[in-house]
Amino acid sequence: MKEKWYKPMAFYQVWPRSFKDGNGDGIGDLYGVLDKLEYIKSVGVDGIWFSPLYVSPNADYGYDIADYRNISPEYGDLAIFKKVLEKAHALGLKVVMDLVVNHTSDEHEWFQRSRRREAPYTDYYIWRPGKADGAPPNNWDSLFEGKAWAFDDVRGEYYLHLFAKKQPDLNMDNPAVREEVKAVMRFWLDMGVDGFREDVITFISKQAGLPDDPTPFARGMKYYKNGPHLREYLAEFRHDVLDQYDCFALGEAPMMTPEKALGFIAEGEGQTLDLMFHFQHMEADCFFTEYMHLPFRLRKLKRAFRRWQKKLAGKAWNTLYLENHDHPRIISRYGSEKYRAESGKTLAAAYLFQQGTPFVYQGQEIGMSNIALPSIDDYTDVLAKNNYKKYIKRQSPEKALRRIQRACRDSSRTPMQWSGGANAGFSEGEPWFALNPNYPEVNVAKEDADPDSLLNFYRAALSLRKNTPAAIWGDYREYRKISGKLYVYAREYEGQRLLVVCSFSEKPVRFKAPGGFRLEGKKPVLCNYPDAAVKNGGFVTRPYETRVYVL
Ligand code: NOJ
C-alpha cells in the first residue's frame, strides 16, 4: 500500500478566479498565484490542484473549456503558467490540473465544426434528431438547466448536455475523441504537471440507444453514471498515457459507493483510477446535493466516513475533503458560525487524521463562511440562477432567495480574504464578485499573526499528520458510534496510536476515554482550548472542543 508518492501528501485547491489578483483587474490570476506559492506551502501541503485555468467563456467558470491547450487570458498565458509550475516544483509542490472531458464549451472549435458537420468533427458530440413530433430524443434531465437536450439550428439536430446548454457532452464512444483526450493529457504531462483531477469522469460513457428513463428524479442518470464502457475508456487512458508518466488520476465520482469505487481504485490488476472524489460525507445535511436541505446530522456524517474508511482499508487509497468550489462553506454547514474558529478546528481534526490524501480548499484554512447576498441578481453561478428559477415556480421569491443564500456554490467562490485592508487584499481593482463582509475579522494576515488561529491549527494538524505514521498508515477504529454529538476515532500503526476526539456540539458532553487509552497526565498534541486536563478517565467538552492525542 505504501509506494505511491501521493499517499503521505496533502493538497490545496485553488479556484483561480477568486484566489489572488496579480494585475489589478479584479480577477484572480496566475500572477497572483505565483506570488502566493510560499503561502500555500506554508499551510503544510505538498501540492496544488488548480480548478480549470483554460480558455473558457465562463458559462460554468472554466468547466466549459474552449481551448484545452491554452491558459485563459484572464488568468495569464502559458509562459506564466510555466513559471508557476517551475516555482511550485522548486518549493516541493506537485501541480495537478483539472481535466474536463465529459463536455467542452459550445464555443470550442470542435463543437463549432461539429455543428457544421465538418469532418472529422461530425460525431465528436452526441447529436440526435428529435422525435417525430419534434420533441427531444429522450426525457433526460440536465443537472444544471432544464432538459438535457438543446436544439441546434445550424445542424438541425439536438445535442446532449448533462450540464449547462453551453456544455455539450463529448461522444466518448468515438475513438477520435478519446485520442483528443489523450493528446490533451500528454500536452500537460509533457509540460511537467503531476496529474489530473478528472471532472465527472464517471459520466463519460452513455448507455447505447439513450433510452427514456422512468425515474422521476435526475432522469437519465442511471444510463450515464458508471456507464457501460467507462472502465474500458479509463483503462485506455491509463495504459496509453498515464502509465507512461509518474502522475496520478483522481476521478470525480458523484453518487459513488465504496463498494463500486473499489472497481476503479482497488490497487493491482485492473485499477483504472488512483483516487476518487466521492460525495457521501457531503450529504450529512442534505439529500443528494446540498440544494435539498435537511438539518445537519453528525451520525450521517460518521456513517459515511466509517464506510469509506472500512471498505477501502488495505485495498485502495481514499481522498479526504470537506470543501471545494461546488459546496457551501463547511463551518456554515456542519460547524457553527458563532464558534467559527472552534468548530473549524474540530472539523479539521475530524477529517485530516483519517486515512487518505487530504485536500484543503482555498479559504477553508482561515474559516471563510457562507455569504447571503440581497438579491438573486447578485449571484453569478449558473446553477444558483437556474435553481432560483426552479424554486420560484413553487415558492415565493423571498423563500427561493433564502434557499439560495443557504446553499449555493457562490458561497465558496467569494474572493480569498488575505487581509483586513482594501478589497481584503485580494485585488487592487474592483473584485469581480462580492467579498464576504467578515473579511476585516477573518483573513490570512490576522490569522498568520495569531498562534491560536484556525490557520495555525491547520498548519499544526498537517504537520502532525505528516510526522505521525499512524495518521497516514494506521488502521481506523471508531468509538462512541451512536453519539450524535461526539466523533471519536483512533488510528494505530506499529505500536503508535492516535486518538481524535471532536465535539460537534455547543453543549457540554462527557467524554470517557475508550478502554485501553489512558489519557491521565497526557497532553494532547493538538487541541482548541487551553487547560486540557483529563480527570476520571475523561473530560467534559467545551463548545466544539477537539483534542488529538498520540500515545
Ligand atoms: C464538477 C465540477 O466540480 C463543477 O464545478 C462543474 O460545474 C461540473 N462538474 C460540470 O463540469
Residues whose N, C-alpha, C, O or C-beta is under 5 A from the ligand:
A	BS01	NOJ	D60 Y63 F163 D199 V200 D326
